[in-house]
Amino acid sequence: MKKITLIAAAALLLVSACTKDKSAGYTVSGNIETAQAGDTVFLCSMQGFFSFVPEDTAIVDDKGHYEFVGSTEGASLRYVLLATQDTTRQAKMGEIVLENAQITLDLPAMKSDKEPEAVSNGPAYKLYQAFMQKEEKFNKATEGDRTVVYEKKGTAEEIAAANKRVEEASRANLQATLRMLIDNAPSTFSDMLLPYFLNEMTPEQKDTLMQKMGTTKEKMPNYEAVLAAEAAEKASAEGATYTDLTMPDLNGKEMKLSQYVGKSKLVLVDFWASWCGPCRAEMPNVVEAYKKYHAKGLEIVGVSFDNDADAWKAGVAQLKMTWPQMSDLKGWESAAAKAYNVTGIPANVLLDQEGKIVAKDLREEALHTTIEKFLK
């Protein structure tokens, strides 16, 4: 989804908490020391590096109280922010474990000595508290050595020794975290932290965790997303048969990838977006390949991850892309991203005349040499 400013988001998220059913789901409420009646409070997710995306709003009452009511699947980390441009009334941001539970979070003034501390009766929250206590213990135990390393206090030998101790402690702490996730699976806590630590696991640890998660009947969004990504990766691996795509073309007419597969010796399915700098940098190379090999049996089908039709069309014209184009204008929520497990662009798959994937993610000179290889 597009990132929007906190102030602009207020006009977009006009959902009143008082109309929602409190009998199920979650309630997030508390008091804000610096708030005034009518102030807006945001419930946000975080994407990328410290980029907040508002998901819901609440209005502060005349007692400085706010409340969010809703329901969710699994558990996830979310952040509560007071939206004010008055620097004298700014409050500290609070982190919560959002799950179907009763959650209380007060936000102190920015200059206060107090820190926001959520209280919840949710099961994921309780395990997350234990996880954070473990992290705090690790930070305190390694604080001295980390200071020596980062501030270069001591001789080269002393710094090297301190760095070795920090690395050893970090590895031990990571393994303790992984054991915690595995031992508590299946749980919404393990599901919540799955995206952060899955790549740190050995194949054996991952298999154990995934097998345990598979025994639950609860909705586990991250576990299910991993399964979907693995299925998409398998379906889009070299040697697999392509997955058909159906999306509007530049004129809004429904178009299928299968209209082109089998008609040419090769079809390059090219995933890109007008807003993607690396895509624009690589596109002249793709244009060159199209001019060079189209008459010899190469077709290209562009699949855009744009959200805006005008930007998509302008990008096609500016980059001189003369081959067929399709897009559902859903950005990273595109059906193509899910079907081909595209997590970064530019990306592509090369199909032979039978619709088999013969190569993936070809760039620069590799694009040309691979096309030549399969056109012989």
C-alpha positions as CSV (number, residue, x, y, z in Angstrom):
1,M,0.0,0.0,0.0
2,K,1.1,3.6,-0.5
3,K,2.7,5.3,2.4
4,I,0.8,8.4,3.5
5,T,1.5,11.2,5.9
6,L,-0.1,10.9,9.4
7,I,-2.0,14.1,8.9
8,A,-3.4,13.2,5.5
9,A,-4.3,9.8,6.8
10,A,-6.8,11.3,9.2
11,A,-9.1,12.2,6.3
12,L,-8.9,8.7,4.9
13,L,-9.5,6.6,8.0
14,L,-12.8,7.8,9.4
15,V,-13.9,4.6,11.2
16,S,-15.7,5.3,14.5
17,A,-14.7,2.9,17.3
18,C,-18.1,3.3,19.0
19,T,-19.8,1.5,16.2
20,K,-17.7,-1.6,16.5
21,D,-18.5,-4.8,18.4
22,K,-16.5,-5.1,21.6
23,S,-17.7,-8.6,22.4
24,A,-15.0,-10.2,20.2
25,G,-11.7,-9.0,18.9
26,Y,-9.4,-6.4,20.5
27,T,-9.8,-3.2,22.4
28,V,-6.7,-0.9,22.6
29,S,-7.3,2.0,24.9
30,G,-5.5,4.4,27.2
31,N,-4.8,8.0,28.2
32,I,-2.4,10.5,26.6
33,E,-0.9,13.0,28.9
34,T,-0.5,15.8,26.4
35,A,-3.7,15.2,24.3
36,Q,-6.6,17.6,23.9
37,A,-10.2,16.7,23.0
38,G,-10.6,16.1,19.3
39,D,-6.9,15.1,18.7
40,T,-6.4,12.2,16.4
41,V,-4.5,9.0,17.4
42,F,-3.2,6.5,14.9
43,L,-2.8,2.8,15.1
44,C,0.1,2.0,12.7
45,S,2.2,-0.7,11.3
46,M,5.8,-0.2,10.4
47,Q,7.1,-0.8,6.9
48,G,10.8,-0.6,6.0
49,F,13.0,1.6,8.2
50,F,10.9,3.5,10.6
51,S,8.1,4.3,8.1
52,F,4.7,4.2,9.7
53,V,1.5,3.3,7.9
54,P,-1.7,4.3,9.6
55,E,-4.3,1.5,9.8
56,D,-7.0,3.0,12.1
57,T,-7.8,6.2,13.9
58,A,-9.3,7.2,17.2
59,I,-10.4,10.6,18.5
60,V,-9.3,11.7,22.0
61,D,-12.2,12.6,24.3
62,D,-12.2,15.5,26.8
63,K,-10.5,13.3,29.4
64,G,-7.5,12.6,27.2
65,H,-8.8,9.0,26.6
66,Y,-8.6,7.1,23.2
67,E,-9.9,3.7,22.2
68,F,-9.5,1.4,19.2
69,V,-11.9,-1.5,18.7
70,G,-11.5,-4.2,16.0
71,S,-10.5,-7.8,15.3
72,T,-7.4,-9.3,13.8
73,E,-5.9,-12.7,12.8
74,G,-2.9,-13.9,14.7
75,A,-0.7,-11.3,16.5
76,S,1.5,-8.5,15.1
77,L,3.5,-5.5,16.4
78,R,1.7,-2.2,16.1
79,Y,2.4,1.3,17.2
80,V,0.1,4.0,18.7
81,L,0.9,7.6,17.8
82,L,-0.6,11.0,18.7
83,A,-0.9,13.1,15.6
84,T,0.0,16.7,16.5
85,Q,2.3,19.3,15.0
86,D,2.4,21.2,18.3
87,T,5.8,20.4,19.6
88,T,4.8,21.3,23.2
89,R,2.2,18.6,23.2
90,Q,4.0,15.7,21.5
91,A,3.8,12.3,23.2
92,K,6.0,9.3,23.1
93,M,5.1,6.5,20.7
94,G,3.9,3.2,22.2
95,E,4.4,-0.3,20.9
96,I,1.8,-3.0,21.4
97,V,1.2,-6.7,20.5
98,L,-2.0,-6.4,18.6
99,E,-4.1,-9.5,19.1
100,N,-7.7,-10.2,20.1
101,A,-7.3,-9.1,23.7
102,Q,-7.9,-6.2,26.1
103,I,-4.9,-3.9,25.7
104,T,-4.1,-0.8,27.7
105,L,-1.4,1.7,26.7
106,D,-0.9,5.2,28.2
107,L,1.3,7.6,26.3
108,P,3.4,10.0,28.4
109,A,4.7,13.4,27.3
110,M,7.8,13.4,25.1
111,K,9.8,15.0,27.8
112,S,8.6,12.7,30.5
113,D,10.9,10.2,32.4
114,K,8.2,7.6,32.0
115,E,8.1,5.2,29.0
116,P,4.9,3.8,27.4
117,E,4.2,0.3,28.7
118,A,1.4,-1.8,27.3
119,V,-0.6,-4.1,29.5
120,S,-2.5,-7.0,27.9
121,N,-4.2,-10.3,28.7
122,G,-3.3,-11.7,25.3
123,P,-1.1,-14.9,25.1
124,A,1.3,-13.5,22.5
125,Y,1.9,-10.4,24.7
126,K,2.9,-12.6,27.6
127,L,5.5,-14.5,25.5
128,Y,6.7,-11.3,23.9
129,Q,7.3,-9.8,27.3
130,A,9.5,-12.8,28.1
131,F,11.3,-12.4,24.8
132,M,12.0,-8.7,25.5
133,Q,13.2,-9.5,29.0
134,K,15.7,-11.9,27.4
135,E,16.8,-9.2,25.0
136,E,17.2,-6.7,27.8
137,K,19.4,-9.2,29.8
138,F,21.5,-9.7,26.7
139,N,21.9,-6.0,26.1
140,K,23.0,-5.4,29.7
141,A,25.4,-8.3,29.7
142,T,27.2,-7.1,26.5
143,E,26.9,-3.3,27.1
144,G,30.5,-3.0,28.3
145,D,32.0,-5.0,25.4
146,R,29.9,-3.2,22.8
147,T,31.1,0.2,24.2
148,V,34.7,-1.0,23.8
149,V,34.1,-2.1,20.2
150,Y,32.0,0.9,19.0
151,E,34.0,3.6,20.7
152,K,37.3,1.8,20.2
153,K,38.3,2.0,23.8
154,G,41.5,0.0,24.5
155,T,44.2,-1.6,22.5
156,A,43.6,-3.4,19.2
157,E,43.9,-6.7,21.1
158,E,41.3,-5.6,23.8
159,I,38.9,-4.4,21.1
160,A,39.3,-7.7,19.2
161,A,38.7,-9.7,22.3
162,A,35.6,-7.6,23.2
163,N,34.2,-8.0,19.7
164,K,34.7,-11.8,19.9
165,R,32.8,-11.9,23.2
166,V,29.9,-9.8,21.7
167,E,29.7,-12.1,18.6
168,E,29.7,-15.3,20.8
169,A,27.0,-13.8,23.0
170,S,25.0,-12.7,20.0
171,R,25.0,-16.2,18.6
172,A,24.0,-17.7,21.9
173,N,21.2,-15.1,22.2
174,L,19.9,-15.9,18.7
175,Q,19.8,-19.6,19.4
176,A,17.9,-18.9,22.6
177,T,15.4,-16.9,20.5
178,L,15.0,-19.7,18.0
179,R,14.4,-22.2,20.8
180,M,11.8,-19.9,22.2
181,L,9.9,-19.8,18.9
182,I,10.1,-23.5,18.3
183,D,9.3,-24.5,21.9
184,N,6.2,-22.3,22.0
185,A,4.9,-23.3,18.5
186,P,2.2,-23.5,17.5
187,S,1.4,-20.0,18.8
188,T,0.5,-16.6,17.6
189,F,3.8,-15.4,19.3
190,S,5.9,-17.8,17.1
191,D,3.9,-16.7,14.1
192,M,4.4,-13.0,14.9
193,L,8.2,-13.3,15.0
194,L,8.5,-15.8,12.2
195,P,9.3,-13.2,9.4
196,Y,12.1,-11.8,11.5
197,F,13.9,-15.1,12.3
198,L,13.0,-17.6,9.6
199,N,16.1,-16.9,7.6
200,E,18.3,-17.3,10.7
201,M,17.2,-21.0,11.2
202,T,19.0,-24.1,10.0
203,P,16.9,-26.3,7.7
204,E,16.3,-28.6,10.6
205,Q,15.1,-25.8,12.9
206,K,12.8,-24.5,10.1
207,D,11.3,-27.9,9.4
208,T,10.6,-28.5,13.1
209,L,9.0,-25.1,13.5
210,M,6.9,-25.3,10.4
211,Q,5.7,-28.8,11.3
212,K,4.6,-27.7,14.7
213,M,2.9,-24.6,13.3
214,G,1.0,-26.8,10.9
215,T,-0.8,-28.6,13.7
216,T,-2.8,-25.5,14.7
217,K,-6.3,-24.7,13.5
218,E,-5.9,-21.0,14.4
219,K,-5.3,-18.5,11.7
220,M,-1.5,-17.9,11.5
221,P,-1.0,-15.2,8.8
222,N,2.8,-15.3,8.6
223,Y,3.0,-19.1,8.6
224,E,0.4,-19.2,5.9
225,A,2.4,-16.6,3.9
226,V,5.5,-18.6,4.1
227,L,3.7,-21.7,2.8
228,A,2.2,-19.6,0.0
229,A,5.7,-18.2,-0.9
230,E,7.3,-21.6,-0.9
231,A,4.5,-22.9,-3.2
232,A,5.0,-19.9,-5.5
233,E,8.7,-20.4,-5.5
234,K,8.3,-24.0,-6.5
235,A,5.8,-23.1,-9.2
236,S,8.1,-20.5,-10.6
237,A,11.4,-22.5,-10.4
238,E,13.4,-23.3,-13.5
239,G,11.8,-26.4,-15.1
240,A,8.3,-25.6,-13.9
241,T,5.4,-24.8,-16.2
242,Y,4.4,-21.1,-16.2
243,T,1.4,-19.8,-14.3
244,D,-1.1,-17.9,-16.5
245,L,-1.9,-14.3,-15.6
246,T,-5.0,-12.4,-16.5
247,M,-4.9,-8.6,-16.2
248,P,-6.0,-5.4,-18.1
249,D,-3.7,-4.1,-20.9
250,L,-2.8,-0.5,-21.5
251,N,-6.3,0.1,-23.0
252,G,-8.1,-1.6,-20.1
253,K,-8.9,-4.7,-22.2
254,E,-8.5,-8.1,-20.5
255,M,-5.3,-9.8,-21.5
256,K,-3.8,-13.2,-20.8
257,L,-0.2,-14.3,-20.7
258,S,-1.3,-17.5,-22.4
259,Q,-2.1,-15.5,-25.5
260,Y,1.6,-15.2,-26.2
261,V,3.1,-18.4,-24.8
262,G,3.6,-20.9,-27.6
263,K,3.3,-18.2,-30.3
264,S,7.0,-17.4,-30.1
265,K,10.1,-19.5,-29.4
266,L,10.7,-17.6,-26.2
267,V,8.6,-15.3,-24.0
268,L,10.3,-13.0,-21.4
269,V,7.8,-12.1,-18.6
270,D,9.3,-8.9,-17.3
271,F,8.2,-7.6,-13.9
272,W,8.8,-3.9,-13.4
273,A,7.1,-0.6,-12.3
274,S,7.4,3.0,-13.4
275,W,8.4,4.1,-9.9
276,C,11.3,1.5,-9.7
277,G,14.7,3.2,-10.3
278,P,16.6,-0.1,-10.9
279,C,13.8,-1.1,-13.4
280,R,14.2,2.1,-15.3
281,A,18.0,1.7,-15.3
282,E,17.8,-1.9,-16.7
283,M,15.0,-1.1,-19.3
284,P,17.3,0.2,-22.1
285,N,19.0,-3.2,-22.0
286,V,15.6,-5.0,-22.3
287,V,14.7,-2.7,-25.2
288,E,17.9,-3.5,-26.9
289,A,17.2,-7.3,-26.5
290,Y,13.7,-6.9,-27.9
291,K,15.0,-5.1,-31.0
292,K,17.8,-7.6,-31.4
293,Y,15.8,-10.8,-30.9
294,H,12.1,-10.1,-31.6
295,A,12.4,-11.1,-35.2
296,K,14.2,-14.3,-34.3
297,G,11.5,-15.5,-32.0
298,L,11.5,-13.5,-28.7
299,E,8.3,-11.9,-27.3
300,I,8.2,-9.9,-24.1
301,V,5.2,-9.4,-21.9
302,G,5.6,-6.6,-19.4
303,V,3.9,-7.0,-16.0
304,S,3.8,-3.7,-14.1
305,F,3.6,-3.4,-10.3
306,D,2.2,0.1,-10.6
307,N,-0.7,1.5,-8.7
308,D,-1.4,4.4,-10.9
309,A,-2.6,3.9,-14.5
310,D,-1.3,7.2,-15.8
311,A,2.2,6.7,-14.3
312,W,2.2,3.2,-15.8
313,K,1.3,4.4,-19.3
314,A,3.8,7.3,-19.1
315,G,6.6,4.9,-18.0
316,V,5.9,2.6,-21.0
317,A,6.1,5.6,-23.4
318,Q,9.2,7.2,-21.8
319,L,11.1,3.9,-21.7
320,K,10.1,3.0,-25.3
321,M,8.6,-0.3,-24.3
322,T,6.9,-1.5,-27.5
323,W,5.9,-5.0,-26.4
324,P,2.5,-6.0,-24.7
325,Q,1.9,-4.8,-21.2
326,M,-0.5,-5.8,-18.4
327,S,-1.1,-4.7,-14.9
328,D,-3.8,-5.1,-12.2
329,L,-2.6,-1.8,-10.7
330,K,-2.3,-3.4,-7.2
331,G,1.4,-2.7,-6.6
332,W,3.0,-5.3,-4.5
333,E,-0.4,-6.9,-4.0
334,S,-0.4,-7.8,-7.7
335,A,-1.5,-11.3,-8.5
336,A,1.8,-11.7,-10.4
337,A,3.9,-11.1,-7.2
338,K,2.1,-13.9,-5.5
339,A,2.1,-16.3,-8.5
340,Y,5.8,-15.9,-9.2
341,N,7.0,-15.1,-5.7
342,V,8.4,-11.7,-6.8
343,T,9.8,-9.9,-3.8
344,G,12.0,-7.4,-5.7
345,I,12.0,-5.8,-9.1
346,P,13.3,-5.8,-11.8
347,A,12.7,-9.5,-12.1
348,N,11.8,-11.8,-15.0
349,V,11.2,-15.4,-16.1
350,L,12.1,-16.7,-19.6
351,L,9.6,-19.3,-21.0
352,D,10.2,-21.6,-23.9
353,Q,7.6,-22.5,-26.5
354,E,6.1,-25.2,-24.3
355,G,5.7,-22.7,-21.4
356,K,8.5,-24.1,-19.3
357,I,10.6,-21.7,-17.3
358,V,14.1,-22.0,-18.6
359,A,15.8,-19.1,-16.8
360,K,15.0,-16.4,-14.2
361,D,16.2,-12.9,-13.2
362,L,18.3,-12.2,-16.2
363,R,20.0,-8.8,-16.4
364,E,22.6,-6.9,-18.4
365,E,24.7,-9.2,-20.6
366,A,23.2,-12.4,-19.1
367,L,19.9,-11.4,-20.7
368,H,21.4,-11.4,-24.2
369,T,23.6,-14.5,-23.8
370,T,20.7,-16.6,-22.4
371,I,18.3,-15.6,-25.1
372,E,20.8,-16.4,-27.8
373,K,21.4,-19.8,-26.1
374,F,17.8,-20.8,-26.3
375,L,17.1,-19.3,-29.8
376,K,19.8,-21.5,-31.4
